[in-house]
């Protein structure tokens, strides 16, 4: 292969030399690898950085964005009388200006106006000023908070199209493959009219096809597709490629070499620009778990019988006396009494159990799997294996495994065949990966609560864009109950009442187990419903999309269908709109807001009713115990703000714990970077 057609990869970043005129010789110049986004240095003045982030947000105020949007609308409206031929000439003029690097205010206004007019002609949608505001903010490397249902998919087209004219590849990141395919098909006519290629990466996409898609201008895909393609490329490419190595490869190819060298196996051609949909979910929530590629033989583990014995031993130990559970840190610790008891039991076991450290580690993992990792909450059993469930979204995380023997301990607890653990071959955190993009922007319905972390991790300041229509959604006060069962019974009665009035209800649960229990309660009340545990993404989106019909009752995990609009029927709108009932508060308030936003979109009416209990996992794990007891003994305290204080306190503590975990992952990334730097010097 020639250097001119060499795939551009993050660890080997190439750019064209300065000459751009026709007949100018273009050379590929290797640039040194360095991340384009950095976290705060250790010991940095946090107040100073917070102040800098606040000042950065003010540079792009809502008033400035509104003025820009008005300019774009005026310019775009003037193009409505242009013939298709003249519009194509205008497109070519703007494209050439962008390619030459003229990103002045006037050029960008013209570019946005052209994209808006093309959108109107190709798919029949005329972008609202608030959508233009969002697109302009993302063009300026911001994370945009737009209310649910405001049309973020089309908003992203404005930024992606302008960046895509540079032909370096714009990655539009979604939360699953279905949404990536849907969005690529929806926006495809726009990009093609603008002279660009667009496609979506899917799980079944083979490497040659992936390479061809990445060579295009705009690429849609789930976050896992981009990050794991990056890791796979790292496995086959050198850490610090040299020009001499490239010339040798060039020479071997020209002399008939047949070896399949690394430049022919990588699929990505660089990390130029990313626009992240549901940015808080991808950039923040996913930051607690690094992406890892490991070797998995799927063979029977020779130590499987030891995990099985440990599972039996765990059932003989008693909480409090033999071991203690730290619910906040989700950790089990053996007591001295438990260690003595374990030693006594080990005397009648094979010699393998004579080692005190070995047996303590195995039994501790068995206790962790028994008490902290629950079926239909943290995982499900399907096709004879464990499948991890994301507790944030209720979705199955395909291909994920717990580490350090925990996955095998859960398999043994469920009586399944114990597989071998995976050997880590490549690893990167979500934060580290997205810091590598030269241009990074995001959009979501809930970013304000994590604005400080987005700025510290990605240098992304948050811009809040107003809604196109006033929000008239109503929200009832939290209904508080002593225990979970009473809460669920009351929620089921509430659903039955709305069903009798032909109002559609979206009933949100936090776990698969709770959704199944609510389904049983619906059956007891003869309420027809659809239960959705979000196992199949395409089916999930279709079910959620039908949730706005009359008397439609949908029982779903809290985040199921995120990214899919619920459009109420006209009769439903006249009757008060979709009713959203939540059966539990989430660990962070922004996730509650995301689910509440599933109703009352684009000025439609809607209603939200939260049901909570003093026995909810959030309260048990992070609640202030004296206040919980006081509210249980004296419910009247709730009228004086006791309940609001309790849930505020609990969500603050839960959010702090998540931030600590993400910081630990980032510190580990920094340690790996320093180690690799010293190893390759």
N, C-alpha and C positions, 0 to 999 in steps of 0.2 A: 504493500500500500504506500502511497505517496504521503509526504508530510502535509501536503495541502488538504488531504482528506482525513487526517488523523483525528480520532475522537478526542474531544477536549474533556479532561477529567479534572476533578477538584485538586488532586495531588499533582497535576501537571497542567497548569493554567497557561493557555496560550492566547495571545491577542495579535491582531494585525499591526504591522508597523504604521507609521504616521501617514505615508503616502496613500492618497485615496483617489486620485484622478485616474481617468482611463489610461492605460499604458504604464501606470506606475507599478513597479515590481513590488509585490506583496510578499513579505516574509513572516513566518511564524516565529515569534520571539517568546522563549520560555520565561515566565515570571516566577519569583520565589513564592512558595506556598505560605500563606498566612491567613488566619481567620479574619473575616470582615466585621464580626461582632464579637465583643469581649465582655465578660462579666466584670463586675467591680473588682479591683485589686484588693487583696486581703488587707484589712486595716484601713481601708479608705474611709473618709469622713462621710458617714451615711447621710447626715443632714445636708452636707454640701451637695451630694449627688441627688438627693431628693429635691433640693432647690433648683439644681440644674434641670432636672426632669420637668419640674413645674414651669420653669422659664421656657423650655423647649415646646411644651404644649401651647403656651401663649403665643408662640410665633405664628401659629396657624389657628387663629381664633374663628369662632363661628361666624362672626361678621365678615371676615375676609373670605371665608368659604362661600358664604351667601353671595357676595359680590362676584366671585369667580363664576358661580353657577349661573347668575343672571347674564354674564357676558357670553357664556357658552350657549345658553338658550337663545339669545338674540342672534348669535352667529349661525346656530343650527337652523333656526326658523327661516333665516334668509336663504338657506340652501334647499328649501322644500320645492322651489320652482325650477331648480336645475334639472336638466335632462340627465339620464343615466350616463351618457357619454361625458358630459361636463362634470358630473360628480366623480367619475373615474379619474378625470384629469386633476380634480382637486385632491383626491386621495393620493395620487402619485406625487403631487407637489408637497403635500404634508409629509408623506413617507420619506422623501428625499431629504427634507429638512431634519427630520428626526435621525436619520441614518448619519447625517453629517455632524451630529452632536449638538444641533441648535435646540436646546431645551429651554428657550426663553419663554417668558409668560405668554407672549403673543402666539408663538408656535404651538404651545401646549393647548391654548384655548382653541385654536383652529383644529388641532388634532382631536380634541374631545368633541368638538362640534361635528366633525366628520363622522366619528364613531357613533354619535347620537343619531345622526340622520340615517346612516347605514342601518342601525338597529331598527329604526322606524320602518324603513322600506323592506327589510329582509324578514323580520319576525313580527312586525306590527305593533311594537311597543315603543312608546315615547318616554324616555327616561325623565323622571321627576327631578326638580332642582336638588332635592336632598340626596338623590342617587349620584348626581354629578359632584356634590360636595364630598360624598364618600370616596368616589373614584379619584378626585383630586388629592384628597388627604393621603390615600394609599400611594399615589404617585410621589408624594413627598415622604415616603417611608414612615407612615403612621399606621397604628392599629385603630380601626374605625369601629365604634360601637353604634350599630344600627339596630333598632328594635326588630324583633322577630316578625317576618312577613313583609319587610320593607323592600325586598327584591335585591338581596346581596349578590345573587348569582349573576344578574345582568350588570350590577354595579361593577363587579370585578372585570367585566369585559372592557370597560374604559381604560383601566390601568394595564391590563394584560395586552390589549391591542397596541397601545402606544409603545410599551416595552418590547412587544413581539416584533415590531418593525426592525429592531436591531438584529434579528435573526440569530440570537444567541441562546434561545430557549427560555421560555417563561413557564415555570411550574405552578399550576393552580392546584393547591392541596385541599382535598376534601377529607371527610372522616371515614368513607367507605367506597368500595368499588362501584356500587350501584349509583351513588350520587355523582361520581366522576364520569361515568358513562352517560348518565342523564344530562349533566351539565354540558358535556362536550357536544352531544347531539343537539341540545337546545341552542347553544351559541355558535355552532359550526357555520351556519350561513353567514353570520356577521364576519367572522374571521376570513372566510373564503372570499367574500366580496372585497375585503380589505387587502387581499393578496397574500394571505398567510395559510399555513397548514395547521390543522388542529386534530388531536387524537387523544384517546384515553388509554392509560395503562391498566390492565386487569390482571388478576391472579393467573389466569391461564395463558397470558401473553408470553410467547417463547422469546429467548434472548435475541435472535436475529430481528424479530419484529420489534422488540423493545428498542434495540439500537436504532432502527429506522424511525420509530416514534420520537425518541429523544433527539433525533436530528431535525425534527420539525420546529415550528415557531412557538406554538402554545401546546403544552402538555398537561392534561388533567389526570389526576391520580390520587389515590388514598395516601396518607402520610406513610403508611408502612411500605408502599411500593417504592417511593423515592428513597427512603432511608435504607431499606434492605438492598436495593440495587447499588447504592453507594457502598455498603459494606462488602457486597460480593465483588465489586470492582476493586476495592482495597485488597482483597485476598489475591488477586491476580496481577496487581500492578506494584511496582517498586515504590518505596516510601519517598525516595528522592531521585527521580529519573534525571538523567543527564543527556545533553545534546549528543554526546558521543555515542551513547546507547541507542538513541534514535537513528543516528546515521548508520550504525551497524545493522540495525533492523531493516532500514531502508535498503542497504546493500544486499542483505541476505534475500530480500524479496525480489530485487532486480536480477539476482543471479539464480533464480529458480528455487529459492529456499521454500520448503514445505512446512516448516515448524509453525505451529499456531501460537504466535507470540502474544504477549499481554495486550498490545495495542489493538489486536483483533478480537479480544474477548471482553473488554470493557464495553458497557452499554451507554453510560451517561457521558455527555460531552462537556460537563462543567456545571457549576452551581451559580448561575448568573442571577436569576430573579425568582422569588417565590411569593405568591399571594396565598395566604393561609386562611381558608374558611373555617369557621368555628375556632378562632385562634386561641381562645382560652382553654378549650378542650385539648387541642393539639400541643400548644406551646407550654401550657402550665400543667394541666392534669396528667398528660402523658410524661411529663418530666420526672415523675417519681420512679419510672421504670426504664432502664437503658435498653436499647435494642441490641440483641445478641444473636450472632450466627454461631451455631454449634454443630458438632458432629453427633448424629443420633443414629445408632445401629438398629434400634427397635428390637434388639435381641433380649432374651430373658436375662435378668440380672442375677449373677451368681450369688449376690448377697440378698436376694429377695426373701429367703427364709428368715434372715436376721431382722429385716423390716417387719415381717409378719409376727415374729416373736415379740419385738418391741411394741407392736400394736396391742398385743394381748397383755403385756406388762403394764402398759399405760392405763388399761381399764382396772387394774388392781390398785392403783394409787389414788389417793384422795386429795382433792384440792384443799388448801389451807394447812393440812397436816404434813403431806408428803411433797407438795409443790405449791408455788404461788404463781398467780397470773397477773401480769401487768397489762391491763386492758388498753391503756393509752399507747404504750409502746408495742403492744401485741407481742409479748414475750413471756416465756415460761421459765421459771427458775426453780431448781430442786432445792428442798430444805435439807438440813442435816439429818433429820428423821427419815426423809425419803431416801437419801443416799444409803443410810444404814439398812433400810428395808430392801432396797434394790440389791445391795450386796448379799443379804440373806437369801433372796430369791435366786440370785445368780449361782449360788452354791450347787443348786440342783440342775443347772443348765450346762450345756457343752462348754469346753474350755475357751471358746471364743469370747464368752461373757465374763471371763476372769479379769480382763482389763478394765479398770474403773473408769478411765476417761472415755473409752470406746462405748461402753454400755450407757454411760450418762448422756453422751451426745445422741445416741440412737433413741433412747427413751424420751429425751427432751423434745426431739423432733416429732416423735409419736404423740406426745402430749400436746404439742403445738397443733398438729393436724387434727387431733381429737376435739380440742376445745376452742380453737381460734379459727379453724377453716371448716365451714359448714356446707353440707350438701344443699344445692339449690339456692345458695347465697353467694359463696365464693367460687363454687365450681359446680359442674353437672357431670353425670356419667353418661357417655354416649359411645356406642360402638366399642364397648369394652375398655374404654380409657377415660382418663380425667381431662376435662376441658375447662380451662379457667374462665371465670366470668368477671368482667370488669364491674366492680361494685359501684363505680361512678355512673355507668350507663346501662347496666344490665345486659350488655352484649357479650357474646362469647368471643374470647381472644384466641382465634385459631392459631395453632402452632406454638403457643407460649407454654413454657414450663417454669415451675418454681425451681430455685437453685438450692444447693447445699443439702441435697437429700430430702427436702421437704416434699417434692413431688412424689418421690418413691414412698414416703411415709403415708401420704394421702391414698396412694394406690393400695398399699397394704391395709389401711383402715377400711377401705371399701371392698376388700377381698378380691382385688383385681391382680392381674399379672404385673409384677414389678419389673419395669423396664430399666435399662441402664441410663445413667445420667448423661448429659451432653457435655462435650469438651468445647470450651469457648474458643472460637477461631477469630472472631472479630466482634468488636463492641464499640458502641458510641451512644451517648445520651441524646435525647431529642434536642435538648438545649444546645449541645455542642454542634450537632448537625446543622440546625437552622442558623447558628451563628456564622456559618461558612458562606452563606449567600451574600453576594455583593449588594443586591437590592432585596430587602425584606419588608413585607407589609402584611397586614392581617385585617380580618373583619369578623365580627361576632355580635351577638345580642347582649353579651354580658362581659365587659372588659374593665369597667371602672374600678371594681373591687380589687383587681390585681394589677392596677396601673403601675404601682411602684416596682413590682416584680418584673413586669414586661420591660420596663425601662432598665432595670439593673441587669437583666439577663440578655436582652436583645437590642437595647437602645431604641426601643419602640415606645414612643409616647402615644397616649390614648386620646383620640378625638371623638367626642360625643356628637352624633348627627341627629337633629330633631326628626320626629316622625312627619310623614307627609300629611297625615290627618290626625286630629287630636285623639288621644287614647281615652275611651269612655268605659273601659273595662272596670267592673266593680270587684272588690275583694272583701269577703267576710272576715271577721276576726277568727283567730285560731280557736277551734273547739278542742278543749283539753280534757283528757280522761285519765283515770288512774292506771289502767293497764291496757295492753295492746288489744286484747280480745274485745273489750268494751268499745274501744275506738273503732275497730273494724266493723263491728255490728252496727254502730251508729252511722258509719260511712256507707254501709250497704243499704240502710234504711233511707239515707239521703238520696242515693242513686235511684232507688225504687220510686221515690217521690218524684224525681225529675222525669223518670221514664213514663210515669203515669200522665205527665203533662206533654209527652212527645218531644222533650228537649234532649238533644244529644249530650252525652257525658263522656269525657276522657278521664278515666280514673287512673291516677299515677301511683305506682308502688315502687319501693326502692329495691326490692329483691324478687327473684323468681318465686321463692317460697310464699311471699306475701301475695303475689299476683294469683297464685294457685288457690290460696285461701279465700281471696276475694271472689274468685270464680265460683267456689263452692257456696259462698254466701249468696251470690247472684242466683244460682240454681235453686237454693232454698226459697227464694222470693219470686221464682218464676220470671226472672228478668233475662231475656235473651241477650247475649253479649258475645264479644270476640275477645279472646285472651291472646296477648302478644308478648312473648318473651324475647323477641328480637334475635332469634336464631338465624333467620333468613332475611338478608338485608332488602332484597327486592320485594318480597312479600310484605315485609315490615312497612316499607314506604307506601305500598298500595293500600294496606289496611288503615294506616294513619290518614291517608288522603280521603278515605271514605268516612272518616269519623265525624264529619260535619253534617251528615244526613239526619233526617228526623228520627228521633228515638234510637239512634245508634249509640250503643254502650260499648266502649272499648276499654278493656283492662290492660294496662301496659306498664312496663318498667319506666322509671321516671324520664329517661332520655330517649326512649324508643321513638324513631321517626324524626329525630333531629335533622333539620335540613329539608323537611317535607312540609308543604303548606297544608293546613286544614281549612278548606273553604266551605263555610256553612251555606246551606241552601237558602234561597230568599225567604221561605217561610220560617226557617230557623232564625234568621236575622231579625225578622219582625217579632219573633217570640222571645227575644232576649239574647240570642246567640248561644254559642257553645259553652257548656259548663265544665270547668276543670276542677276535679277533686283530687287533692293530694292526701295520702295517708301517712306521710312522714316528712319531716323537714330534713334537708340534706346537710352534709357537713359544712357547706359554704352557701351563703345567701345568694350568690350569683347563680348557682345551679337552680335554686328555687325560682328565681326570677325568670330563668330560661324556660322552665316548665309552665309558669304562669302565663308567659307570652305566647303560648299556643292558642290562646283565645283573645278576642278583642283586637284583631289585626286590621290595619288600614281603615281605622275609624269604625269598625263593626262593634256592636255591643258584645259583651261577654261577662262571665262571672267566675270567680275563683273561691273555693271553700277548702281551707286546710284543716285536717284532722290530725291531732298529735296526742301522745300520751306520755306520762312521766316514766314509763318503762321502755321508751324507745331506745334503740342502741346508741343514738347520738347522746342522749341524756345519761345513760348508764356509763358510757365511756368518758365523756367530757363534761358532764354536768357538775355543778357545784353542789356537793352532797347535802350540806345543811339546808340550802334553799329547796332542794328536791323534797327533803323530809318535811320542811315547813309547809310547802304547798300541798303535800299529801295529807297532812294532818289538818290544815286550815285552808281549804280551797278558796275561801273568800279573799285571801291575799292576792289571788290572781287579778281581782278587780283593781288593784292598786299598782299594776304593772309587774307583778312578780313573774308571770309567765313570760312576758316579753324579755325581761332581764335574764331569765334562765336560758332561753334559747339564744339570745345574743351572746351570752357568756360561752355557751357550749360551742356555737359555731366559730367564735373567735379562737378557742382552744384547738378545735379540730383543724382550722385553717393554718394555725401556727405549726401544728405537727406536720402537716403536708409540706409546708415551706422548709422545715428542718430536713425532711427527707430529700427534697429536691436540692437543697444546698449540699447535702452529703454526696449525692450523685455528681454534682458539679465539681466538688473538691476531688472526688476520685478521678474525674476526667482530667482535671488539672495535673494531678499526680502522674497519670498515664502520659500526658503530653510532655511533661518534664523528663520522664524516664526515656521516652522515645527520642527526645531531642538529644539527650546525652549519649544514647546508644548509637545514634547515627552521625555523630560529629566526627 
